[in-house]
Amino acid sequence: MASSAFATLMPGQFVRMTNKPEWGLGQIQSVVDARATVNFEHAGKILVNLNLASLEIVEDEQPLA
C-alpha cells in the first residue's frame, strides 16, 4: 500500500489483512502515520505497519459481534 493510500484508512472502517486471511474481519481503531491499530475477529488487536503489510478495505460487511 502506497503512503498516499494511508490517508484513505479511517477509524471504523472494516478491513482484511491480505496475507493473513485467517485473522478474519478487522475494524480500524486508529491510524497514525504508517501504523494502524486494527481489532481482528480471530486475532484481537494488532498494530499493523502499513509499510510492510497490506489492508484491504471491505465494503458491505456486518459489524463485529
TIFI-753591 format. One record per residue (C-alpha): residue in three letters; x, y, z. Coordinates in steps of 0.25 Angstrom, whole numbers, plus 5000, padded with zeros to 4 digits. Layout:
AlaXYZ ...
***
This chain:
Met500050005000 Ala500650134996 Ser500850245007 Ser499750335000 Ala498750225002 Phe498950225017 Ala498050355017 Thr496850275012 Leu496850185024 Met495950235035 Pro495550185049 Gly494250105048 Gln494550045034 Phe494549895032 Val495849825026 Arg496449695024 Met497949665025 Thr498249615011 Asn499449525015 Lys498649475028 Pro497249435024 Glu497149345036 Trp497049475045 Gly495749505039 Leu495049635038 Gly495649755045 Gln495249885049 Ile496150005049 Gln496350065063 Ser497350175059 Val498350215049 Val499550295052 Asp500550325041 Ala500850185035 Arg500250105046 Ala498850055048 Thr498249985061 Val497249885056 Asn496349795064 Phe496249665057 Glu495149565060 His496149445061 Ala497449515065 Gly497049625074 Lys497649765074 Ile498849775065 Leu499749895062 Val500049885047 Asn501149955040 Leu500549995027 Asn501950005020 Leu502049855022 Ala500649805021 Ser499449825012 Leu498049845017 Glu496849825008 Ile495649915011 Val494449835012 Glu493049895007 Asp491749845011 Glu492149755023 Gln491349735036 Pro491949795049 Leu492749705058 Ala491949645069 
***
